């Protein structure tokens, strides 16, 4: 088994942090997005969507999409649970994970992909107006998160979960997207300091 990824891309990092929290180590294979290696036919055979990460099993079959890969490892190694403990907890983690993905990480990615000049060959067409339109969405979301984190330790409750992983990766990706976090968001800062100091954050 091995993980095909790109070290600096946000979605593969989500999987690496998830695996680090589980204490799982698997070999990785790097794909150079800048060199458009993910566009080559041989990569499309592994993932027709031409995206990373991709989990390759020992029999040669593959699994792609970040959360699907994390779900596989959650099911094969349930402890520590990162996707909820019971029916209610799993549903709440799923709710917050989706919110962090769709309303936090993706707007940052759109900002970066549509405004950074080095992304022009990867994001075709690159629409600067769409990138700029996503900046206020990010700021609105972190204000919302700051208010929510006044009530609990982590994104989805009192335990660290995949929702925190997605939110951490999103928060770190604000820097290359040139989106600054306001200093006034004390609850978000407290949460960020805690989750970014976990050993898995360096994965």
C-alpha positions, 0 to 999 in steps of 0.5 A: 500500500502507498499514498500518491500525493504532492507534499505541498498540496492541502488535501494530501496534507489532510490525509497525512495528518489523519494518518499521523494521529492514527499512528499509521505509516505508509510509503508515499509517492510524489506527483509534481503538479507544477510539471503537470504529472497528474495530467499524464495518461498513466496517472489518469489510470489511477485516478481519472479525476487527475487529483491527489491524493490517491491510495494504492492498495497492494493488489493495484486497486486505488481509492481517491478523494481525501475523506474517502481515504480517511474513512478507510483508515478510520474503519480499519483502525478505529482508535483513536476515533477521528470521525465520531464515536456513536451515531450522533457523534459521527453525524456531527463530525460529518456536519462540521467536516463538510462545513470546514471543507466547503465553507472554509478550505474551498474558498481559500483554495479558490482564492489561491488558484484564481489569483496566484500567477503560478497557478495559471497553468493549473486553473484554466480558465483562471478568473481573478474576479472569482478568486477575489470574490472568495476572500470575504467568504473566508473572513466571514467563516472565520468570524463564525468559527471564532464565535463557535469556538467560544463554546467548545474546545474543538471544531466538532465538540470536545474531541479532536476530529477530522473537522479540526484537521480540515480547518487547520489545513485551511487556516495554514493555507490562508498564508499562500492565499494572502488572506490575513486572520484578524488579531481580534479572533481570540477563540480561533487563535486559541484553537489554532495554537492548540491544534497546530502544536500537535505533533501530527500538524508537522506531517 
